[in-house]
Amino acid sequence: MEFVKHPTGKLAYRSFGKGSEVWIFFHGYGQNYQDLLAFDKLRTPKQRFLFVDLIYHGKSSWNTSEKALKKEEWKAILLSLLQQESIDTFHLVGYSMGGKFALLSYELLPERIRSLSLLAPDGIKTGLWYSISNYPNSIQPLFKQVVFRPQRFFTLVDGLKTTGLLQKSLVKFVKTQLETRSKRAQAYLVWKVLGGVHLQLGSIIRQLRQHPIPVTVFLGEFDRMVSPKNLERFTSKVPQLKLVQLPVGHGQLIEATVSYLQQTQEKESNL
């Protein structure tokens, strides 16, 4: 692993390839850089892929949970990474929570980003149970109780599932993310440090309209947490945006997207 050091912590990443065309990848909540390595199948000799561990994931660290991430700090970390790797312009790929960080990076450095590929991106509008990093500060006591005394919460979730008020897929997602004490602690830390970062969607949309770059959004047809309707505020206002729906759920979207892009590459090479 390589690291970008900052007064607030350090960001870990892995680099593959030596090409001049750079792609940076951000994974989803509860993952690390390895969960996106399937994309390395797509790398050509002219490309270099950087896979990043987001804060409180993998080998990346944050010095104190009492200090929330600020946009200017993320910009400084990102600029340090670009300087360290001698990167001028680059492409961004983000899955789930990583999609939010891809959009945030574009918001902060629009002139340096050549394309956006977003897989079920967080940060626009997603389900309550899904947006762990977006919960408001007002629910801190409740969320802290859920994290450290979860049994009553799980009983409530099971009851809502039994009555049909919560879908089985959402219940499974919630329990998977909070099933162990370490996972619950991670959820709490991610929420405390990242929860105050909100995208300026209006600014992002204006930049994409004024200075068009390719934007592709990949969604799973059976994804109950990120749907075309959730993202309509964004997708309907970016003329060059391409929306691709694949016959999978949220958890299968990475592999399905890689498979789709492999087929696209093969078709183009045969032309």
C-alpha positions as CSV (number, residue, x, y, z in Angstrom):
1,M,0.0,0.0,0.0
2,E,1.0,3.6,-0.6
3,F,-0.2,6.5,1.6
4,V,-1.0,10.2,1.3
5,K,-0.4,11.9,4.6
6,H,-2.4,14.8,5.9
7,P,-2.5,16.5,9.3
8,T,-5.9,14.9,9.9
9,G,-4.9,11.4,8.9
10,K,-3.7,9.3,6.0
11,L,-5.3,7.9,2.8
12,A,-4.2,4.5,1.5
13,Y,-4.2,3.4,-2.1
14,R,-2.8,0.9,-4.6
15,S,-1.6,1.8,-8.1
16,F,-1.6,-0.5,-11.1
17,G,-0.1,0.2,-14.5
18,K,2.1,2.9,-15.9
19,G,0.0,4.6,-18.6
20,S,-0.6,8.3,-18.8
21,E,-4.5,8.0,-18.7
22,V,-5.3,7.9,-15.0
23,W,-8.4,6.4,-13.4
24,I,-9.2,6.7,-9.7
25,F,-11.6,4.4,-8.0
26,F,-13.6,4.9,-4.7
27,H,-15.3,1.8,-3.1
28,G,-18.6,1.7,-1.1
29,Y,-19.3,1.7,2.6
30,G,-17.9,-1.3,4.5
31,Q,-15.6,-2.2,1.7
32,N,-11.9,-1.5,0.8
33,Y,-10.0,-1.0,-2.4
34,Q,-9.9,-4.7,-3.1
35,D,-13.7,-4.8,-3.7
36,L,-13.1,-2.8,-6.9
37,L,-10.2,-4.7,-8.3
38,A,-12.4,-6.4,-10.8
39,F,-12.1,-3.2,-12.8
40,D,-8.4,-3.9,-13.3
41,K,-9.5,-6.5,-16.0
42,L,-10.4,-3.5,-18.1
43,R,-7.0,-1.7,-17.9
44,T,-5.1,-1.2,-21.1
45,P,-1.4,-0.4,-21.5
46,K,-2.1,3.3,-21.8
47,Q,-3.9,3.4,-18.5
48,R,-3.0,3.6,-14.8
49,F,-5.6,2.7,-12.1
50,L,-5.5,4.0,-8.5
51,F,-7.7,2.2,-6.0
52,V,-8.3,4.2,-2.9
53,D,-9.3,3.1,0.7
54,L,-11.8,5.7,1.9
55,I,-11.6,7.1,5.5
56,Y,-12.2,4.5,8.2
57,H,-11.9,1.8,5.6
58,G,-9.0,-0.5,4.7
59,K,-5.7,1.0,5.7
60,S,-6.9,4.6,5.6
61,S,-7.1,6.4,9.0
62,W,-8.4,9.5,10.7
63,N,-6.8,11.0,13.7
64,T,-9.9,11.7,15.8
65,S,-13.6,11.0,15.4
66,E,-14.3,14.4,17.1
67,K,-13.1,16.2,14.0
68,A,-15.5,15.9,11.1
69,L,-14.2,15.9,7.5
70,K,-14.5,19.3,5.8
71,K,-14.6,19.8,2.1
72,E,-11.4,21.8,2.0
73,E,-9.6,18.9,3.8
74,W,-10.8,16.4,1.2
75,K,-9.6,18.8,-1.5
76,A,-6.2,19.1,0.2
77,I,-5.9,15.3,0.5
78,L,-6.9,14.8,-3.1
79,L,-4.5,17.4,-4.3
80,S,-1.7,15.8,-2.3
81,L,-2.5,12.4,-4.0
82,L,-2.4,14.1,-7.5
83,Q,0.9,15.8,-6.7
84,Q,2.5,12.6,-5.2
85,E,1.5,10.6,-8.3
86,S,2.3,13.4,-10.8
87,I,-1.3,13.4,-12.1
88,D,-2.8,16.3,-14.0
89,T,-6.2,15.2,-15.2
90,F,-8.0,11.9,-14.4
91,H,-11.2,9.9,-14.6
92,L,-13.3,9.0,-11.6
93,V,-15.2,5.8,-10.8
94,G,-17.2,5.5,-7.6
95,Y,-19.5,2.8,-6.2
96,S,-22.2,3.5,-3.6
97,M,-20.6,5.8,-0.9
98,G,-17.6,6.0,-3.3
99,G,-20.0,7.6,-5.8
100,K,-20.6,10.4,-3.3
101,F,-16.8,10.9,-3.0
102,A,-16.5,10.9,-6.8
103,L,-19.1,13.6,-7.1
104,L,-17.5,15.6,-4.2
105,S,-14.1,15.4,-5.9
106,Y,-15.7,16.7,-9.1
107,E,-17.4,19.5,-7.2
108,L,-14.0,20.6,-5.8
109,L,-11.8,20.0,-8.8
110,P,-14.1,20.0,-11.9
111,E,-11.4,21.3,-14.3
112,R,-9.2,18.2,-13.6
113,I,-11.7,15.4,-14.1
114,R,-12.2,13.9,-17.6
115,S,-15.2,11.6,-16.9
116,L,-17.4,10.3,-14.2
117,S,-18.6,6.7,-13.8
118,L,-21.0,6.3,-10.9
119,L,-22.4,3.0,-9.7
120,A,-25.5,3.3,-7.5
121,P,-24.1,6.6,-6.1
122,D,-24.8,7.8,-2.6
123,G,-25.2,11.5,-1.8
124,I,-28.0,12.4,-4.2
125,K,-31.1,10.7,-2.8
126,T,-31.1,7.2,-1.4
127,G,-33.1,5.2,1.2
128,L,-32.9,6.0,4.9
129,W,-31.3,2.7,5.8
130,Y,-28.7,3.0,3.1
131,S,-27.2,6.5,3.6
132,I,-25.2,5.8,6.7
133,S,-22.9,8.7,6.1
134,N,-25.8,11.1,5.6
135,Y,-27.7,10.8,8.9
136,P,-28.4,14.2,10.5
137,N,-26.7,15.2,13.8
138,S,-30.0,15.3,15.6
139,I,-30.2,11.5,15.7
140,Q,-26.8,11.1,17.3
141,P,-28.2,9.7,20.6
142,L,-30.4,7.2,18.8
143,F,-27.7,6.1,16.4
144,K,-25.2,5.7,19.2
145,Q,-27.7,3.4,21.0
146,V,-28.3,1.4,17.9
147,V,-24.5,0.9,17.4
148,F,-23.6,-0.1,20.9
149,R,-26.9,-1.7,22.1
150,P,-28.4,-3.1,18.9
151,Q,-30.7,-5.9,20.1
152,R,-33.8,-3.7,20.5
153,F,-33.2,-2.1,17.1
154,F,-32.9,-5.6,15.4
155,T,-36.1,-6.6,17.1
156,L,-37.8,-3.5,15.7
157,V,-36.4,-4.2,12.2
158,D,-37.6,-7.8,12.3
159,G,-41.1,-6.6,13.3
160,L,-41.3,-4.1,10.4
161,K,-40.2,-6.9,8.0
162,T,-43.0,-9.2,9.4
163,T,-45.6,-6.5,8.9
164,G,-44.4,-5.8,5.4
165,L,-43.2,-2.3,6.1
166,L,-39.6,-3.2,5.4
167,Q,-38.5,-5.3,2.4
168,K,-36.4,-8.4,3.1
169,S,-33.5,-7.1,1.0
170,L,-33.3,-3.9,3.1
171,V,-33.4,-5.8,6.4
172,K,-30.6,-8.1,5.1
173,F,-28.6,-5.0,4.1
174,V,-29.0,-3.3,7.5
175,K,-28.2,-6.4,9.5
176,T,-25.1,-7.2,7.4
177,Q,-23.8,-3.6,7.9
178,L,-24.3,-3.8,11.7
179,E,-23.9,-7.5,12.5
180,T,-20.7,-7.2,14.6
181,R,-19.5,-4.7,17.2
182,S,-16.6,-3.7,14.9
183,K,-18.9,-3.0,12.0
184,R,-21.3,-1.0,14.3
185,A,-18.3,1.0,15.5
186,Q,-17.2,1.6,11.9
187,A,-20.7,2.8,11.1
188,Y,-20.7,5.2,14.0
189,L,-17.3,6.6,13.1
190,V,-18.1,7.0,9.4
191,W,-21.3,8.8,10.3
192,K,-19.5,11.2,12.8
193,V,-16.6,12.1,10.5
194,L,-18.3,12.0,7.0
195,G,-21.9,12.8,7.9
196,G,-21.5,16.5,7.6
197,V,-20.3,16.5,4.0
198,H,-23.1,17.3,1.6
199,L,-22.9,17.7,-2.1
200,Q,-23.8,21.0,-3.8
201,L,-25.7,19.3,-6.6
202,G,-26.8,22.5,-8.2
203,S,-23.1,23.5,-8.6
204,I,-22.2,20.1,-9.9
205,I,-25.0,20.1,-12.5
206,R,-24.1,23.6,-13.7
207,Q,-20.5,22.6,-14.2
208,L,-21.4,19.5,-16.1
209,R,-23.7,21.5,-18.4
210,Q,-21.3,24.3,-19.0
211,H,-18.2,22.0,-19.5
212,P,-19.6,18.6,-20.6
213,I,-17.5,15.5,-19.8
214,P,-18.8,12.0,-20.2
215,V,-21.0,10.9,-17.3
216,T,-22.3,7.3,-16.9
217,V,-24.5,6.1,-14.1
218,F,-24.9,2.3,-13.6
219,L,-27.9,1.1,-11.6
220,G,-29.2,-2.4,-10.7
221,E,-32.8,-3.1,-11.8
222,F,-33.4,-4.9,-8.5
223,D,-31.7,-2.4,-6.3
224,R,-34.1,-1.3,-3.6
225,M,-31.9,1.4,-2.2
226,V,-30.8,3.4,-5.3
227,S,-33.3,3.7,-8.1
228,P,-33.7,5.9,-11.2
229,K,-36.5,7.8,-9.4
230,N,-34.1,8.6,-6.5
231,L,-31.5,10.0,-8.9
232,E,-33.9,11.8,-11.2
233,R,-33.0,15.2,-9.8
234,F,-29.4,14.7,-11.1
235,T,-29.8,12.4,-14.1
236,S,-32.6,14.5,-15.8
237,K,-30.5,17.7,-15.7
238,V,-27.2,16.4,-17.3
239,P,-27.8,16.1,-21.0
240,Q,-24.7,14.0,-21.8
241,L,-25.4,11.6,-19.0
242,K,-25.8,7.9,-20.0
243,L,-27.9,5.7,-17.7
244,V,-27.3,2.0,-17.8
245,Q,-29.5,-0.4,-15.9
246,L,-28.3,-3.9,-15.3
247,P,-30.3,-7.0,-14.2
248,V,-28.8,-7.2,-10.6
249,G,-29.3,-5.9,-7.1
250,H,-27.1,-3.5,-5.2
251,G,-24.5,-6.0,-4.1
252,Q,-23.9,-7.5,-7.5
253,L,-23.5,-4.2,-9.4
254,I,-19.7,-4.0,-9.5
255,E,-19.2,-7.3,-11.2
256,A,-22.2,-6.7,-13.6
257,T,-20.7,-3.3,-14.5
258,V,-17.3,-4.8,-15.2
259,S,-18.9,-7.5,-17.4
260,Y,-20.9,-4.9,-19.3
261,L,-17.8,-2.8,-19.9
262,Q,-15.8,-5.8,-21.0
263,Q,-18.5,-6.7,-23.6
264,T,-18.5,-3.0,-24.8
265,Q,-14.7,-3.1,-25.2
266,E,-14.9,-6.3,-27.2
267,K,-17.5,-4.9,-29.5
268,E,-15.5,-1.8,-30.1
269,S,-12.3,-3.8,-30.8
270,N,-14.1,-5.8,-33.4
271,L,-15.3,-2.7,-35.3
